[in-house]
Each structure stands twice: as structure tokens, then as C-alpha cells.
Amino acid sequence: MNILKILPLAALLLSACHTTKNIQNTTEHTKAIDNAEAAYKRKVVQNAQTANYLTSRVKVNINAAGKNISCNGRLNMKRNDVIQLSLSFLGFEVGRLEFTPQNVLLIDRINKQYCRGNYNEVRFLQQANIDFYSLQAIFWNEIFVPGQHNANNSLNRFHLSSAGDHTLLSLPDAPKLDYQFLTQTSTALLDRITVQSKQAEQKGQLVCKYASFVNVGGKPFPKAITLNITGLGKDAQLDIQLTGPNNNSDWETRTTVKDTYKQRSADDILGRLIQMN
């Protein structure tokens, strides 16, 4: 066979082999990245508490409507069932916030008033598209997908990006709001949750920051939780410092409202709690 005919054929075969090898290397590299991202997402959710109960004494600071108040209290939570935040002053309970999958209960003990309604009746929850399960994730220091009970079955929806010593998980397919979860890359601990509109002209934002992680029931949990709400009419900050968090289950999961209490709007009750001192 003429050598001049063989050379182009050999070059073509070598080129094809090289291209195939490049494609194979690219595919393997992409697969390795996908596997690493999937492993990191699993590590984030595996940091979550496995216990069904979490309770703690708390120091609460509320900064809203030009007021800054501090009080003691208690945080009681049962997974998928209830979040209770009790506010006390001079040893007496003055207010209580109770969230269940069905409704929200706000109690003003001083004025003997209460509000029991759905999540759309609490303005900042409605505007941030926060239901019970999203709020539960915020209080339990977990990532979440809006409208779902937990994120474990939807980890493929989260996009990962590097942010210095942190890794950011986001939900690009969420329709109206931008959900961002900032984690410590070395530990996969959740440091911050940000919920804001995808429309630049809408300034509303909910940010929850976590700090001072301790071991609770074999899992890390933050002793400091700071929730900031801005651009939704009235800015507010709720700072919760936990003391002695544990997995105690010996407490009442539902609050009974006395017949002598009068029903009021959620905004009215929250406003009165802010003015309580």
C-alpha cells in the first residue's frame, strides 16, 4: 500500500483516539465534580439534628419599631409539629409565639389578647413565602426547599458555588424569591440563610445568621440565632441566645388560650409584644 495513503488515515485515527480520550477525560472530570458536590450536599444535611425534640432557655433581644427590648424565655421545638418561643420578664411569661403546620398562635399575656391564624396573616412570613416547614428549617439550622417538608429528596435542585472559606447553596429554579444558604466549607455547617426577591426593585429581605455551635445530642447546633427582616415595611431584628440546649421532650406541645382572652390581629399582638417593657 502507498505510504502516502496510509499517513492521512493514521493521522485521522490518532486524532479520533485523542478526541475520544479528551471526551472521556472531560466526562470523568465532570462526573468527579458532580460526585463531590453531591457528597458535600449530603454532608450539609447530615449536620442536622436527628432528635425530634430540642429545647433551651433563651435570652431574647428584639429591635423593632424604634424599640429595643430584652427578656428571658424558652425555646421548645418538636420536629414537624411545633415551634414555641416563650417570652418572660421578671420571672413571668408576658408573651408566646407558637407555630404549628396548621396555624400561628401569638399571645400577649399582659393585655390578655391573642391571635390564632394562618401564615398569610403574619405579614413578614407571607411576604417571604415562609410556611411552617421553612420556618422550622430556619430555627433548626437546616437548608430547605420552599413548599417541601425537608430538602433531603431535592438536593439536586441546589447549585453550589465557592465563596472564599464558604460554599453557597442556592435554588436557581425557585420562581419568585432567591434562596441562599451559606455554609462553612471545612465543616459544612450552615452559617447564614438569605431569602430575598429576584426583582431588584423589591428590597425585602430575610436573613438568619448562626454562631457559637455546640454539641447537642451528638450533632452541632448554634447557640446564637439572629433573624433580620428588612424592606418589608417595618425592619426588625430578633436575636436569640440559647443556654443549655438539649433534647428534652417533657413539655406541652400545645398552648391553651383562656376564654377571657380577646382575639386581635397578628400585627396588633406583635406590636404590643414589642412595647411590653
NUSESE-604070 format. One record per residue (C-alpha): residue in three letters; y, z, x negated. Coordinates in pm, 1 decimal, padded with zeros to 6 digits, always signed. Example, Ala and Ser with C-alpha at 12.3 -4.5 7.8 and 13.67 -1.06 7.14 Angstrom:
BEGIN
<r = ALA v = -00450.0 w = +00780.0 u = -01230.0> .
<r = SER v = -00106.0 w = +00714.0 u = -01367.0> .
END
This chain:
BEGIN
<r = MET v = +00000.0 w = +00000.0 u = +00000.0> .
<r = ASN v = +00351.5 w = -00083.2 u = -00121.2> .
<r = ILE v = +00514.1 w = +00228.4 u = -00270.0> .
<r = LEU v = +00848.3 w = +00122.9 u = -00121.1> .
<r = LYS v = +00695.7 w = +00151.3 u = +00223.9> .
<r = ILE v = +00539.9 w = +00489.7 u = +00153.9> .
<r = LEU v = +00856.9 w = +00660.8 u = +00027.3> .
<r = PRO v = +01057.8 w = +00638.1 u = +00354.7> .
<r = LEU v = +00755.6 w = +00758.7 u = +00550.6> .
<r = ALA v = +00707.5 w = +01054.1 u = +00316.1> .
<r = ALA v = +01076.9 w = +01140.5 u = +00338.2> .
<r = LEU v = +01056.1 w = +01130.1 u = +00715.8> .
<r = LEU v = +00753.9 w = +01360.3 u = +00717.1> .
<r = LEU v = +00920.5 w = +01604.8 u = +00477.9> .
<r = SER v = +01235.0 w = +01605.2 u = +00690.4> .
<r = ALA v = +01031.0 w = +01670.4 u = +01003.4> .
<r = CYS v = +00848.5 w = +01958.0 u = +00835.4> .
<r = HIS v = +01178.5 w = +02104.0 u = +00714.9> .
<r = THR v = +01330.3 w = +02077.0 u = +01064.3> .
<r = THR v = +01024.0 w = +02235.4 u = +01221.4> .
<r = LYS v = +01038.6 w = +02519.0 u = +00968.7> .
<r = ASN v = +01409.8 w = +02572.7 u = +01039.0> .
<r = ILE v = +01346.3 w = +02583.3 u = +01413.5> .
<r = GLN v = +01058.8 w = +02824.3 u = +01359.9> .
<r = ASN v = +01273.2 w = +03047.6 u = +01137.3> .
<r = THR v = +01558.3 w = +03040.3 u = +01389.7> .
<r = THR v = +01320.7 w = +03124.5 u = +01673.7> .
<r = GLU v = +01167.0 w = +03411.5 u = +01477.6> .
<r = HIS v = +01513.6 w = +03540.9 u = +01384.3> .
<r = THR v = +01630.4 w = +03526.2 u = +01747.0> .
<r = LYS v = +01312.3 w = +03699.8 u = +01859.8> .
<r = ALA v = +01363.7 w = +03973.2 u = +01599.7> .
<r = ILE v = +01720.7 w = +04030.0 u = +01722.6> .
<r = ASP v = +01603.3 w = +04040.6 u = +02084.9> .
<r = ASN v = +01332.8 w = +04292.5 u = +01995.1> .
<r = ALA v = +01581.7 w = +04509.3 u = +01804.2> .
<r = GLU v = +01828.1 w = +04503.8 u = +02095.0> .
<r = ALA v = +01554.1 w = +04589.8 u = +02345.0> .
<r = ALA v = +01440.3 w = +04878.8 u = +02123.9> .
<r = TYR v = +01796.8 w = +05011.1 u = +02098.5> .
<r = LYS v = +01845.0 w = +04998.0 u = +02476.1> .
<r = ARG v = +01521.2 w = +05191.5 u = +02521.2> .
<r = LYS v = +01642.5 w = +05448.4 u = +02268.0> .
<r = VAL v = +01963.2 w = +05495.7 u = +02469.8> .
<r = VAL v = +01778.0 w = +05564.2 u = +02795.6> .
<r = GLN v = +01519.6 w = +05781.9 u = +02618.8> .
<r = ASN v = +01800.8 w = +06021.0 u = +02521.7> .
<r = ALA v = +01839.0 w = +06110.7 u = +02890.3> .
<r = GLN v = +01723.8 w = +06443.3 u = +03029.4> .
<r = THR v = +01367.0 w = +06436.5 u = +03161.1> .
<r = ALA v = +01408.9 w = +06762.1 u = +03357.2> .
<r = ASN v = +01500.3 w = +06735.6 u = +03724.8> .
<r = TYR v = +01748.3 w = +07024.4 u = +03709.2> .
<r = LEU v = +02048.7 w = +07100.4 u = +03493.8> .
<r = THR v = +02285.5 w = +07393.8 u = +03543.3> .
<r = SER v = +02555.4 w = +07564.5 u = +03341.4> .
<r = ARG v = +02852.6 w = +07796.2 u = +03355.8> .
<r = VAL v = +03167.8 w = +07591.7 u = +03304.7> .
<r = LYS v = +03532.8 w = +07616.0 u = +03214.5> .
<r = VAL v = +03727.0 w = +07357.5 u = +03415.2> .
<r = ASN v = +04072.9 w = +07219.8 u = +03345.6> .
<r = ILE v = +04237.8 w = +06986.2 u = +03598.1> .
<r = ASN v = +04552.5 w = +06791.4 u = +03515.7> .
<r = ALA v = +04686.9 w = +06601.2 u = +03816.4> .
<r = ALA v = +04998.7 w = +06556.5 u = +04029.6> .
<r = GLY v = +05211.0 w = +06725.5 u = +03764.3> .
<r = LYS v = +04991.1 w = +07035.3 u = +03771.8> .
<r = ASN v = +04761.9 w = +07175.7 u = +03505.9> .
<r = ILE v = +04515.0 w = +07437.0 u = +03625.6> .
<r = SER v = +04226.5 w = +07614.2 u = +03457.2> .
<r = CYS v = +03941.2 w = +07804.7 u = +03615.2> .
<r = ASN v = +03582.4 w = +07904.0 u = +03562.4> .
<r = GLY v = +03291.0 w = +07780.3 u = +03764.5> .
<r = ARG v = +02940.4 w = +07647.1 u = +03769.8> .
<r = LEU v = +02781.1 w = +07304.4 u = +03749.9> .
<r = ASN v = +02445.4 w = +07266.2 u = +03928.1> .
<r = MET v = +02259.3 w = +06936.2 u = +03940.2> .
<r = LYS v = +01925.7 w = +06819.1 u = +04074.6> .
<r = ARG v = +01833.9 w = +06464.2 u = +03985.3> .
<r = ASN v = +01854.4 w = +06213.1 u = +04271.6> .
<r = ASP v = +01952.5 w = +06493.5 u = +04509.3> .
<r = VAL v = +02278.0 w = +06678.2 u = +04442.8> .
<r = ILE v = +02570.2 w = +06749.1 u = +04210.1> .
<r = GLN v = +02756.1 w = +07076.8 u = +04273.4> .
<r = LEU v = +03073.9 w = +07181.5 u = +04095.3> .
<r = SER v = +03189.4 w = +07530.5 u = +04193.8> .
<r = LEU v = +03543.2 w = +07644.4 u = +04100.5> .
<r = SER v = +03616.3 w = +08017.3 u = +04061.4> .
<r = PHE v = +03932.5 w = +08216.8 u = +03999.7> .
<r = LEU v = +03932.6 w = +08590.5 u = +03919.8> .
<r = GLY v = +03561.5 w = +08602.2 u = +03999.6> .
<r = PHE v = +03587.4 w = +08443.8 u = +04345.7> .
<r = GLU v = +03487.9 w = +08090.8 u = +04441.8> .
<r = VAL v = +03800.6 w = +07903.8 u = +04551.9> .
<r = GLY v = +03659.2 w = +07554.6 u = +04583.6> .
<r = ARG v = +03344.7 w = +07348.1 u = +04572.3> .
<r = LEU v = +03263.4 w = +06980.7 u = +04528.6> .
<r = GLU v = +02915.1 w = +06875.0 u = +04638.4> .
<r = PHE v = +02782.6 w = +06520.5 u = +04608.6> .
<r = THR v = +02454.1 w = +06400.1 u = +04761.3> .
<r = PRO v = +02315.7 w = +06049.1 u = +04817.0> .
<r = GLN v = +02429.8 w = +06073.0 u = +05179.8> .
<r = ASN v = +02781.3 w = +06215.7 u = +05156.1> .
<r = VAL v = +03053.2 w = +06410.6 u = +04977.6> .
<r = LEU v = +03141.9 w = +06771.1 u = +05066.5> .
<r = LEU v = +03473.2 w = +06919.5 u = +04949.4> .
<r = ILE v = +03551.8 w = +07284.0 u = +05028.1> .
<r = ASP v = +03878.2 w = +07475.6 u = +04999.1> .
<r = ARG v = +03777.7 w = +07842.9 u = +05030.7> .
<r = ILE v = +04133.9 w = +07976.0 u = +05016.4> .
<r = ASN v = +04256.3 w = +07786.5 u = +05322.2> .
<r = LYS v = +03912.6 w = +07773.0 u = +05487.8> .
<r = GLN v = +03907.9 w = +07395.7 u = +05507.0> .
<r = TYR v = +03656.2 w = +07128.3 u = +05417.5> .
<r = CYS v = +03585.3 w = +06756.3 u = +05421.3> .
<r = ARG v = +03243.5 w = +06600.4 u = +05467.8> .
<r = GLY v = +03245.2 w = +06221.8 u = +05448.3> .
<r = ASN v = +03113.1 w = +05914.9 u = +05271.7> .
<r = TYR v = +03205.6 w = +05793.0 u = +04926.1> .
<r = ASN v = +03456.7 w = +05541.1 u = +05061.1> .
<r = GLU v = +03666.8 w = +05831.5 u = +05190.4> .
<r = VAL v = +03730.2 w = +05960.5 u = +04837.4> .
<r = ARG v = +03987.1 w = +05713.2 u = +04709.2> .
<r = PHE v = +03914.2 w = +05709.3 u = +04336.1> .
<r = LEU v = +03537.2 w = +05682.2 u = +04396.1> .
<r = GLN v = +03587.5 w = +05394.1 u = +04639.0> .
<r = GLN v = +03825.3 w = +05206.3 u = +04407.8> .
<r = ALA v = +03593.7 w = +05248.0 u = +04109.0> .
<r = ASN v = +03289.6 w = +05145.9 u = +04318.7> .
<r = ILE v = +03120.3 w = +05477.2 u = +04239.1> .
<r = ASP v = +02832.5 w = +05586.7 u = +04462.2> .
<r = PHE v = +02611.3 w = +05892.5 u = +04420.4> .
<r = TYR v = +02380.3 w = +05734.0 u = +04162.2> .
<r = SER v = +02666.1 w = +05606.9 u = +03945.7> .
<r = LEU v = +02834.7 w = +05947.9 u = +03964.8> .
<r = GLN v = +02503.8 w = +06113.3 u = +03880.5> .
<r = ALA v = +02472.0 w = +05897.3 u = +03568.8> .
<r = ILE v = +02826.0 w = +05992.2 u = +03464.1> .
<r = PHE v = +02753.8 w = +06365.6 u = +03499.0> .
<r = TRP v = +02409.4 w = +06335.2 u = +03336.9> .
<r = ASN v = +02545.1 w = +06131.0 u = +03041.2> .
<r = GLU v = +02350.0 w = +05813.4 u = +03118.6> .
<r = ILE v = +02415.8 w = +05440.8 u = +03139.5> .
<r = PHE v = +02395.6 w = +05287.7 u = +03486.4> .
<r = VAL v = +02395.3 w = +04964.5 u = +03684.4> .
<r = PRO v = +02615.3 w = +04986.2 u = +03996.5> .
<r = GLY v = +02413.3 w = +04983.4 u = +04317.8> .
<r = GLN v = +02088.1 w = +05088.3 u = +04148.5> .
<r = HIS v = +01922.9 w = +05429.5 u = +04125.5> .
<r = ASN v = +01868.7 w = +05400.2 u = +03749.3> .
<r = ALA v = +01911.1 w = +05144.2 u = +03472.8> .
<r = ASN v = +01557.4 w = +05151.1 u = +03332.6> .
<r = ASN v = +01442.0 w = +04838.8 u = +03515.6> .
<r = SER v = +01759.2 w = +04640.5 u = +03441.4> .
<r = LEU v = +01806.0 w = +04686.9 u = +03066.9> .
<r = ASN v = +01801.1 w = +04309.0 u = +03017.0> .
<r = ARG v = +02135.5 w = +04292.8 u = +03201.3> .
<r = PHE v = +02312.5 w = +04489.5 u = +02927.8> .
<r = HIS v = +02485.2 w = +04296.8 u = +02649.2> .
<r = LEU v = +02508.2 w = +04463.2 u = +02307.1> .
<r = SER v = +02793.1 w = +04427.8 u = +02058.1> .
<r = SER v = +02882.1 w = +04613.8 u = +01739.2> .
<r = ALA v = +03194.2 w = +04833.3 u = +01730.0> .
<r = GLY v = +03208.9 w = +04994.1 u = +01385.0> .
<r = ASP v = +02989.9 w = +05305.2 u = +01388.0> .
<r = HIS v = +02925.9 w = +05245.4 u = +01756.7> .
<r = THR v = +02733.0 w = +04999.7 u = +01970.8> .
<r = LEU v = +02881.8 w = +04885.2 u = +02300.1> .
<r = LEU v = +02662.2 w = +04812.1 u = +02601.5> .
<r = SER v = +02831.5 w = +04610.7 u = +02876.1> .
<r = LEU v = +02740.6 w = +04444.8 u = +03206.2> .
<r = PRO v = +02889.3 w = +04092.3 u = +03193.6> .
<r = ASP v = +02730.8 w = +03989.6 u = +03525.9> .
<r = ALA v = +02893.7 w = +04271.6 u = +03728.3> .
<r = PRO v = +03108.5 w = +04085.3 u = +03986.0> .
<r = LYS v = +03442.7 w = +04269.4 u = +04010.8> .
<r = LEU v = +03450.3 w = +04557.1 u = +03765.2> .
<r = ASP v = +03393.7 w = +04579.5 u = +03392.2> .
<r = TYR v = +03140.9 w = +04848.3 u = +03290.5> .
<r = GLN v = +03128.1 w = +04953.7 u = +02925.2> .
<r = PHE v = +02906.3 w = +05215.8 u = +02762.6> .
<r = LEU v = +02996.0 w = +05314.3 u = +02405.4> .
<r = THR v = +02711.6 w = +05469.2 u = +02204.9> .
<r = GLN v = +02673.7 w = +05614.8 u = +01855.7> .
<r = THR v = +02470.1 w = +05355.7 u = +01666.4> .
<r = SER v = +02290.6 w = +05611.0 u = +01446.9> .
<r = THR v = +02169.2 w = +05827.9 u = +01736.3> .
<r = ALA v = +02208.9 w = +05603.5 u = +02045.6> .
<r = LEU v = +02395.0 w = +05891.7 u = +02214.4> .
<r = LEU v = +02637.5 w = +05789.2 u = +02487.8> .
<r = ASP v = +02994.0 w = +05873.6 u = +02382.0> .
<r = ARG v = +03205.1 w = +05707.5 u = +02649.6> .
<r = ILE v = +03186.1 w = +05526.2 u = +02983.7> .
<r = THR v = +03468.5 w = +05295.5 u = +03093.0> .
<r = VAL v = +03499.7 w = +05132.8 u = +03435.3> .
<r = GLN v = +03793.3 w = +04900.8 u = +03497.8> .
<r = SER v = +03887.1 w = +04587.0 u = +03688.5> .
<r = LYS v = +03820.6 w = +04244.1 u = +03540.7> .
<r = GLN v = +04161.6 w = +04137.6 u = +03674.1> .
<r = ALA v = +04434.3 w = +04204.7 u = +03415.6> .
<r = GLU v = +04695.3 w = +04275.4 u = +03683.8> .
<r = GLN v = +04485.6 w = +04561.3 u = +03824.4> .
<r = LYS v = +04543.6 w = +04862.1 u = +03598.5> .
<r = GLY v = +04294.7 w = +05108.2 u = +03748.5> .
<r = GLN v = +04057.6 w = +05267.5 u = +03500.5> .
<r = LEU v = +03795.6 w = +05543.3 u = +03496.8> .
<r = VAL v = +03696.7 w = +05678.4 u = +03156.2> .
<r = CYS v = +03445.2 w = +05954.2 u = +03086.8> .
<r = LYS v = +03411.4 w = +06093.3 u = +02733.6> .
<r = TYR v = +03136.2 w = +06317.2 u = +02596.5> .
<r = ALA v = +03128.3 w = +06550.1 u = +02294.5> .
<r = SER v = +02956.9 w = +06852.7 u = +02137.2> .
<r = PHE v = +02595.0 w = +06758.3 u = +02204.9> .
<r = VAL v = +02335.9 w = +07036.8 u = +02212.4> .
<r = ASN v = +01963.6 w = +07053.2 u = +02279.6> .
<r = VAL v = +01877.3 w = +07120.8 u = +02643.9> .
<r = GLY v = +01508.4 w = +07109.8 u = +02735.4> .
<r = GLY v = +01430.4 w = +06906.7 u = +02424.9> .
<r = LYS v = +01697.3 w = +06642.6 u = +02492.9> .
<r = PRO v = +02060.4 w = +06608.9 u = +02378.9> .
<r = PHE v = +02330.7 w = +06691.1 u = +02632.3> .
<r = PRO v = +02709.8 w = +06712.1 u = +02594.9> .
<r = LYS v = +02885.1 w = +07048.6 u = +02627.5> .
<r = ALA v = +03217.5 w = +06869.7 u = +02678.9> .
<r = ILE v = +03278.1 w = +06615.4 u = +02957.5> .
<r = THR v = +03625.0 w = +06469.4 u = +03014.0> .
<r = LEU v = +03690.0 w = +06238.3 u = +03308.3> .
<r = ASN v = +04018.1 w = +06042.6 u = +03317.5> .
<r = ILE v = +04135.9 w = +05838.6 u = +03616.4> .
<r = THR v = +04445.8 w = +05621.2 u = +03569.8> .
<r = GLY v = +04623.4 w = +05340.9 u = +03752.0> .
<r = LEU v = +04474.4 w = +05419.3 u = +04092.9> .
<r = GLY v = +04784.2 w = +05570.6 u = +04249.1> .
<r = LYS v = +04768.4 w = +05921.7 u = +04103.6> .
<r = ASP v = +04647.6 w = +05980.4 u = +03749.1> .
<r = ALA v = +04412.3 w = +06273.8 u = +03697.1> .
<r = GLN v = +04205.0 w = +06435.6 u = +03425.4> .
<r = LEU v = +03905.7 w = +06664.0 u = +03474.0> .
<r = ASP v = +03786.4 w = +06848.2 u = +03165.6> .
<r = ILE v = +03456.9 w = +07040.0 u = +03186.7> .
<r = GLN v = +03334.3 w = +07268.0 u = +02906.6> .
<r = LEU v = +02974.2 w = +07381.8 u = +02951.2> .
<r = THR v = +02844.9 w = +07720.9 u = +02837.1> .
<r = GLY v = +02470.8 w = +07778.5 u = +02816.3> .
<r = PRO v = +02342.1 w = +07459.5 u = +02982.8> .
<r = ASN v = +01978.3 w = +07493.1 u = +03090.1> .
<r = ASN v = +01717.6 w = +07353.8 u = +03329.3> .
<r = ASN v = +01719.9 w = +07641.5 u = +03579.1> .
<r = SER v = +01605.6 w = +07543.2 u = +03931.1> .
<r = ASP v = +01668.3 w = +07876.4 u = +04108.3> .
<r = TRP v = +01972.1 w = +07787.2 u = +04321.8> .
<r = GLU v = +02053.6 w = +07648.1 u = +04665.9> .
<r = THR v = +02084.3 w = +07270.9 u = +04665.8> .
<r = ARG v = +02289.0 w = +07253.1 u = +04986.7> .
<r = THR v = +02605.5 w = +07433.7 u = +05090.7> .
<r = THR v = +02650.6 w = +07558.3 u = +05447.1> .
<r = VAL v = +03004.3 w = +07535.1 u = +05584.4> .
<r = LYS v = +03111.9 w = +07819.7 u = +05813.6> .
<r = ASP v = +03210.8 w = +07734.0 u = +06170.0> .
<r = THR v = +03553.6 w = +07887.1 u = +06111.2> .
<r = TYR v = +03641.8 w = +07618.7 u = +05853.9> .
<r = LYS v = +03857.4 w = +07325.8 u = +05966.7> .
<r = GLN v = +03784.6 w = +06962.3 u = +05882.4> .
<r = ARG v = +04050.2 w = +06784.1 u = +05675.8> .
<r = SER v = +04076.5 w = +06457.7 u = +05480.8> .
<r = ALA v = +03939.1 w = +06426.9 u = +05127.4> .
<r = ASP v = +04287.5 w = +06368.7 u = +04983.8> .
<r = ASP v = +04414.5 w = +06681.7 u = +05159.4> .
<r = ILE v = +04135.6 w = +06903.2 u = +05024.4> .
<r = LEU v = +04163.5 w = +06766.6 u = +04669.4> .
<r = GLY v = +04539.9 w = +06812.5 u = +04681.5> .
<r = ARG v = +04503.8 w = +07175.1 u = +04789.5> .
<r = LEU v = +04247.4 w = +07247.7 u = +04517.7> .
<r = ILE v = +04491.3 w = +07117.6 u = +04258.0> .
<r = GLN v = +04758.9 w = +07350.7 u = +04396.1> .
<r = MET v = +04527.7 w = +07653.4 u = +04417.4> .
<r = ASN v = +04681.8 w = +07858.1 u = +04137.5> .
END
